[in-house]
Amino acid sequence: MKKAKSLLALSTGLAVLLLVAPTASAASKKNAGKDPYGINKILAKLIGKKHVSPNKHIQLDIVLKPQNQNQLTDEIYNVNTPGKPNFKEFYTPARFGQKFGQPAKVVGQYRPYFAKYHLKTQTFSNNLILKVSGSAKNVNKAFGTNLESARYHSNPVQFSTKRPKLPAKLADNVLTVLGITSLNVKASVLAKKSAKKAAKPVAKYAPSKFTNRYQLSPLYNQGFKGQGQTVGIVSFAGFDKANAEHFWKAEHIATKPNRISIKNIASPSVQATNDKTSQFETTVDVEQAGAVAPQANIRLYHANFSDVGMVNSFATAFDENKVGSLSMSWGINEYMLHYYKNNHLLSPVYGQVMNLVMAQGALQGISTFIASGDSGALAQGVGGKIGPIKIPNYSTYAFFPADNPWVTATGGTTIPFSRKIKKGVSVSVNKERAWGGDYLFNAYTKGRNELLNNIKLFSLATAGGGGGISHLYNTPQYQEGVSGVNTFNARQYISNLMQPRMNPVLLSGTDYGRNYPDVSANADPLTGYQVYDKAMKGWSVQGGTSFVAPQFNGATAVMNSGKGQRMGLWNAQIYQLAQDKDKTPFTVMDSNTNNSNLYYTGQPGKLYNQATGLGTVNFQKLYDNYQ
């Protein structure tokens, strides 16, 4: 019998692996790493436990330990920073695998082992991630697990009460196993506007509002429209291509024909995410990216929302290396990641895994944009109880993976507008500001019941562009020394009981971590953009930072088509440009009044704030000065 050792399986709240101590019969087997889980506490909270059907199809990721990890950050800056000796010498997937993945002889040991148990194995070129799939009974045999299903609170969950094991020579190189169990905790960042449906598009809500306002249109006039480029979309629902094609035609946007391709990625999910609402999110992403870059191809990477689904979507995009830019409009707040950890459901390695995956994209020169969220700096966690009374948990929590240092996080603004809310009550915004519903609060004072009884209006008042300071990732090098980073001004416009607060005092302080967003653009539903989706009754006007991410994705394809090369990781250059008064393409929003994402506000005289990042972008000037 071959010597075996257990795998320390680590994951996030997206998918969680439950572990127990080895049984007496396994006492002679060597364990890999320490077990941070208090499994007995968790088992007591699971209800309706039963064995998984032996023929159920299971999909796992084995993530291997990276090599030369201490060189990874320096290499990213070397290829993305002007003046560095290897500037623009972007990696191929194979080169990344050779440098940072496991050697081929190590990776090659896994396939024959799993083949004995009739499990299929696929290895990415990065030599770090192995996809393993097959029936539950064969997974149990190969890993020594006993897959079960149950419910944890209201969430269905799949788990194993036995720690997974592999022969020692295989287990020694494993960082984590993902996919043994999945909790379906998801969030798209699409904010709906309370507006009537329209039979046809309206000019003031067209994509040209973005391209004209932020000076991308001059690049069109130079002939740069994304030709020769492919934009990638990561989403967790499919969509109907006919919606996007109808949208572009109705908007009179001359697009490249047959431009959309879809890569369906097998991934586990306890609850499906391919419903109409989720498909609407995908429709927004494709329509907006394709409208901004009308001559670019579009590649959709579609998976289920889970730890495996998110990792494999990005890993597949980077492995193909077809796209020069990529965007995603989904995520989960950091509180939930910490919550699962504190309840012994996760270990923080999933953040490390995503960091490795995103680092590969940055090394390959792929510009990745992640929407920063639509609840401002605030997010809802798991509340408590005092007797029968539920106490909400509503506070400042960062948004994952917009908080990742190797992506460009896109925040939201509100552009000038004026509108009557009801008789005698109007709202107006006189200049572009951070998107935060506090500008509706004057209307709140005049008609409190109107706001509280109108769910749609109340949701607009408590929405805003995501932004804050991560406690998962450290402050990256490109943000160090930039005025406004790790300092903040704030006004608490929403109470812990989720009620509007009038005239909150200005707070100031310091913190440390990855500050986000990096850039911002119009995202407010009240000044938003139109979308076409036949299944959702045609045309509607929507908002959210999920518009901004694909718009920047498309804008990057336009600039790439002009420059004839990939822009790469934006952040390595844009923070340098922001500090050059002559070259900066940014309009900084530094006012600390009427400029809030419901918590963070501007910092007068400083270049950065957590409500809008570096500010809005003049794309013509960015194109002229970006190397």
N, C-alpha and C positions, 0 to 999 in steps of 0.2 A: 504494500500500500504506500502511495506517495505521501510524503509529508505535506501537510496543508496548514495554512494559517488564515485567520479570519481577516476580513477587509473592514477597515474603519470607514464606513460609508457615510458620507457627509452630503448635505443638500440644503435647500432653502425651503421656505414655506410654499414654493411653487410645487415642489414634490419632496416628500419627506421620507426618510428611511428610519424605521423604528428598530432598535437593536436590543438584544438581551445578552446577559453574560452567558458564556459557553456552559453547556450542560456538563455533568460529571464525565460522560463518555468522551467529551472533547478536551478534557483537562490537559492531555499531553500535547495538544496542538498549540502552536505558537500564535498569539494574537498580534495583529499589526496595529501599532499605535494605542492610544488610550481611548476608553469608551466614556464620552462625556454625557451619556444619556442616562436618565433615571427612568428606565423603561417600566418599572413596576407602577410608578405614578401614572404613566400614560395609559397602560393597559386597563387600569381601573376606570378610566374615562371613556374607553371605547365601548360602544354598544352595538348589538346585532352582529357580533363576530361570527364569521363562517369561512370555510376554506374556499379559496379561489378555484373556479372550475379548472380541472387539469388541462383542458384544451384551450383555455383562454390565451390569446396571443399577447406576449409580453415583450416590451422594447426597453432596453437598458442602454446606458452609456457607461463605459469604463473609461475614466479619465486618468491618464498616466501622469506620473510626476515629471515636471519639465526639467530639462537640462539647461545649464548656463543661465538660470533665471536672474542672477545678479547682473547680467549684461543686457537684459531685455529693455529696460527703460532707456539706457544710454543709446541703444541701437535705434529706438523709435525717434529720439531727438536727432540722431545723426542723419537719418534719411529725410527728416521733415523740417529741419532748421537751416535757413540760409547761412552760408559761411562754414558749415560743417563739411569735412572732406568727403563724406558719402551722401551729400544732399541730393535728393531725387533718385538715388539708386535703390528703388523700392525692391523688396523681396518678392520672390515667387513663393507659392505654397510649399513647393519642394525644398527650397532653400530654408524657409522657416522651420520645416520639419527636421532638416539636417542639423540646424543650429540649436533649436530649442526642444525638439521632440526626442523621444527615445530612439536609440539605434534600431535599424531595420531588423537586426537579429533578435532584439528583445521583443519588438512588436510582433514578429513572425511566430513567436511561441504561443500566442493566444488562439489563433485560428484552429490549429489541430486539436487543441484541448477541447474547445467548444464543439468542434465537429463531432467528437465522440458522443456528445449528448444531443446531436441533431439540432444544434443551434447555429444560426447564420451569423457571420462576423464580417463587418465592413470597417475599414480603417481610413480615416481622413489623411490627407497628405501631410498634415501637421504632426503626425506620429504621436499625437497626444490623446485622441479620442477614438475609441472603438465602439461601434454600434453593434450590440448583440441582441438577437431576437429569436423567438421560438415559443413553444408552448410553456405554460406555467409548470407542468410536471417536469419538463426537461430543464427549465431554469432552476427549479428546486433541487434536481439531481446535481447539476453542475456547480451550484453555489452552496448547496447544503442548507437551503432556506425552506421555509414552509409558508408560502404566500397565503395571506388571509385578507378578508375585506371586513370593514366595519364602518361606523360613523364616529367622527370626532366632533363633538358639539353638533352642528348642523351639516358638517361637511363629510361626504363619503371619502373614505381613505382605504388604501391598500397597503399592507405591511407584512413584515416577517418577524416572528418572535425568536428566530434564530439568526445569529450574525452570519452574513455570507462569508464563505471560505473558498480559497483557491490554493493550489499547490504553492509552496513557499516561494519558488522562483518567479511565479507570476504575481503573487500578492505583494512582494517587495517593491514592485514598481508602480503600484496603484495608489493614486491620490484619493479617489472617491469613486463610488458607484452611484449613478443617478437613475431613477425610474422604477425602483422597487415599489414605490408608492407615490401617489399623486394627490395633493390637495388642490382643488381647482379654485384658487384665489386669483382673480384677474381684474384688470382695470384698463379700459381704453381711455383715451383722453379726448373725447368728443363732447363738446358742450352744445346742447340744443338751444335754439332760439325760439321764443314764443312768437311765431309768425304764421300768417295764413299761407296755405299752399298757393303756388302760382302755376298757371297753365304753360308759361314759357319763361325763359330766363330774363332777368332784369339787369341792365348794364351796370348799375352801381354795385352789384354784388359779384361781378365777373372776376376771373383771375387777373385781368389787366389791372385791377385795383392794386394788387401786390406788385406786379412788374413795373407799373408806372410810378407808384409812390416811392419805391425803393431803388429806382434808377437801373433796373435791369433792361428795360426797353431799348436804351441806346446800344446795348450789345446785340440785340436783334437787328438793329439798323446796320451793324457791321457784318451781318451775315452769320452770327453765332446763335444757333438754335438747338444745340445739343446733338447735331449730326455726328455719327460715328461713336456715340456714347450709349451706355446702358445704365439706367437708374434701377436700383434694387429696392423692393419694398418687402419688409418682414411683417407679416400679419398672421393672426391666428383664426382667420375665417376666410372662406373663399369669396368669390363675387362673380357677377355676370359681366363679361366683357362688353356686352351690348350697352350697358349703362354708360360706361366710359366713352364708348364710341359715339353714342347719342349726345353726351355732354359736350364733347369737343366740337362736334358738328354744329350743335345749336349755338355754341359760343363763337362760331366762325373762326375756329383755330385750325389752321391747315397742318394736320399731323401726318406722320409717317404711317402708311398702311401696315396692317399685320404686325404691329409693334409689340404686342403683349404676349409674353410666355409665362407659364405657371409651373413652378417646381413644387410638387406636393411632397411633403416630408413626413414620413411615418413617425408618429410620436404618441405616447400614451396620454390619456386624459380620462379621469373618472367621470367628468361631466363634459359633454361636447361644447365647443365654443363656436360652432359653425351655424349660429342662429341668425335671423334677419338683422338684428341690431348690430351684431359683430360684423356681419358682411357689409353693413353700411359703412363701418369704419374703414374696411379695406377699399370700398368704393371711393371714399373721400381721398384716401392716400393716392390711389392710382390716377384719379381724375386730376388732382392738383399737381402732382409731379409731372404728369403727361402734358398738362396745359402750359406749365412754366417752361418745360423743355420739349417743344412740339415735335422735334425731329429725332429725339432719342428713343431707343428701345426701352421697354419696361419688363423687368423680370420680377415676378412675385414669388416669394418664398413662403409657402403656406404650411403651417403645422398646427397641432393642438397646443393650447396654452398649458405648459408644464415645464419643469426644469429641463427635461430632455428636449422638449419642443423649442424652447428659447435657445439653448446651446446649439442644437443641431441646425436651426435656421441660419444663425450667423456663421457657424462652422461650414455649412454647405455653401453659402454665398462667398465666403473667403476661399474655400477650396476650389470652387469654379473659377474665381478671379475674373468674372465677366464684367462686373459692375465697377464703375469708377466712383459711385456714390450710392449711399444706402440710407434708408430711414425706417424708423419704427415709432408707432404711436400707442404703445402699450407699456404697462409697468405695474409696480406694486410699491407701496411706501415702505421706508426702512423700518418703521415701527413694527410692521407685521413680520419682517425678517427677524428682528430682535425678539418679538413675542414668541415665535416658534422656537427660537434658540433657548429662551428663558424657560420655556415649558418642556425642554428636553426633546424637542422635535427637530432641531436642526443644529448643525455646526456651521461656523462662518465660512467654510471652504467654498461654498457656492459663489460667494463674492469673488474669491480668488480664481475660480474656474472662469467666470465671466470676464474677469480682468485679463486672463490669458487669451481668451477667444478674441476680445476686442483689441488686444495688443497686436494680434496677428493682422487684423484689418488695417491698423495704423501703419504697421511695417510694410504692408503691401500697397500703401498709398490710397486706400479706399477711405473716402470721407464719409463718416457715419454720423447721422443726426437723429437724436432721440427727443421726443416731445417731453416737456418738463412737468406736465400735469395741469389740471384745470381747477384745483381747489386752493390756489394760491400757495402760500407757504404752509398751509394747514392741511392736516390729514386726520382721518378718523381711525382710532385704534380700538382695542377691545376695552370696553368700559367695565365698571363695577356695579355693585348693588348696595343699597342701604335698605334692608328689608325688601319690600316689593318694588321699591323705586330704583329704576335703572339710571346710572350716572354715566353720561357720555364721556368718551376720551377723545378730545379734539384739541390737537396741539401741533407744533411745528415739527414735521417729520419730512425728511428728504425723500425723493422719488427715485426708485431703482428701475432700470439701469441708466436713467438720465444723469445720475451722480457719478457715472464711471469716468475716469480721467481721460480715456482714449476715444471719447465721443464728443461731439459738439451738441450741447443741450440747448434746445430752442424754447424760449419763453414767449410771453404774450404781452401785447399792448392794446390799448383802446385808441382809435383815431377820432378826430373831432366829429361830433354829431350833436343834434338836438332833437328831442322827441317828447311828445306828450304821453305820459303814462295813463292818466285819466283826467277827467275834468278838473281843471285848476291845479294839476300837478304835472310838472315837466322836469326833465333832466337834460343836462347839456354838459359836454366836454369840449373845452375851448382849444386845447392843444393835445398832441399825442402824449400819452402817459402810460404808466404801468397798468396792465389790466387787473382791476380789482373792483368788486361790486360796491365799494364804499361810496362811490359817487351817486348811488341810488338811495343813500341813507337819508338825505334831505326829504326825499319823497316818503320815506319811511316815517319821519316825524309828522308829516302832514296826513298820512293815512296808514297808521300802524296796522289796523285790521286788514286793510287792502293788501298789504305786503304779506302778512302772516297767513292769510287765507288763500292767497294765490300762489300755488306751489311753484309754478314756472317762474313767476317774478321773484319769489324768495330764493329760488335756486340761482338766478342771475345775480342777486345781491350777495350771495355767499360763494361766488365763483371768482377765479382769478388765475393769472399765469403762475405756474409752479416756479419755485425758487427757494434757495436756502443754502445750508451748509451741511454736507454729508458727515456722518459719524461712522461711515463704513470705509471710506477712502480718504487718504491723507491729501493735503494740499499739493497739487502737482507743481512741478518745477516752473511751468509756464505762467502760473498765477503768482508765484512768490515775488514779493516786492511791488506788486501792482496796487496802487492806492485804491482802497475800498475793499480789497479782498481780506477776509478774516476780521474785518470790522463791520459794524452794521448800525443803521438806524431802523427803528421799528415803531409801529403803532398797532396795538392789538384791537383791530376793528371787530373781531368776532370773539365773543366770550367762550369760556369752556363749556357753556351750556348751549353753544351754537346760536346765540342771539346777537344781533347787531349792537355795537357799542358806539355811541355818539361822542365825538371829540376826544378820542383817547390821547393820552399824553405821549410825547416823543420819548422813546427809550433808546439808549445807545449802549453798545457793548462790543466784546470781542469773542471770537470763537476760532476753531481750527478744523480744517478739513477741506475737501473738494467743494469749492463754491460753484453754484450753478444757478441760473442758466448762463450760457456764454453769450448768446445773441437773442434778439427778440424781434417780433413783427406783429402786426395786427392779428388778434385772435379772439377778440370779444364777440360773442354771438350777436350783440346789438349793432355791431359794425362789420359783420362777418361776410361769408361767401356762400354762394349757392351751390347746391349739389343736386345731381339727378340720380334717382334710384327708383326704378319702376315698382319694385316690391314694397317700397315705402311711400307709395302714392305720388311718385314723380318729383317735381321740383320743390325744394325747401331751402331756407337760409339757415346756416349753422355756424358754429364757431368752435374754438378750442385750439390748443397748441398742436393738436393733431393735424391742423392745416399747415402750421408753420414748418414742421419737420419735413413733409414732402415738398413744400415749396422751396426750401433751402436745398433739398436734394436735387430738384430740377434745376435750380439756379447754378448749382455746382456743375451739372452736366453742360449747361450753356457755357460757362467759363472754361471748362475742360476742352470743349470743342474749339474755343478760340485759341487757347494756349497750346493745344496739341499734346498735352500731358496731364496726368492726374494732379490735382491740387494737394492731395494727401490730407493728413490730419490738420484741419484748420487751426486748432488751438495753438500749435507751435509757432504760428506766425501772427495770428490776429492780436494776441496780447502784446506782441512787440509793436505792431502797427498802431495799436491804441495809444501807446506812449509816445508816438512821434506826431507832433502837432501838425506837421505838413502832410503826412501820409495817412493819418487815421481816416478810415472810412466810416467811423461811427458817430452817431448823434447820441450823446450821453444824456440820460434822463436822471438828473441828480437832485431834483427838488425833493424836499422832505414833506411837502404838502400836496394833496391831490395827486399822489403818485405812488400808490401802494398796491401790493398784491395781497392785501388784507392783513399783512403783518410787516414785511420788510418794505422799506421805502428808500428814496434816494439819499445820497450822501453828498451834500453840496461841495463842489470843488474836487471831488474824487472821480476816478475813471470808471469805477465798478460799483454796482450794488446788486443785492440778491433778488431784487424785483425784476430787473430787466437786463442784468449782466452788463456787458459793455455798451449796450444800446441797440439801436436799429442800424441797418447797414445801407450804405450807398454802394450798390454792386458795381457800378462803373468805376468808382474810385478804388474799390477792393480789387477789381480786375487789373487796374493799372499799376497797383503797388504790390500785389501779391506775387511772390516769386515761385 
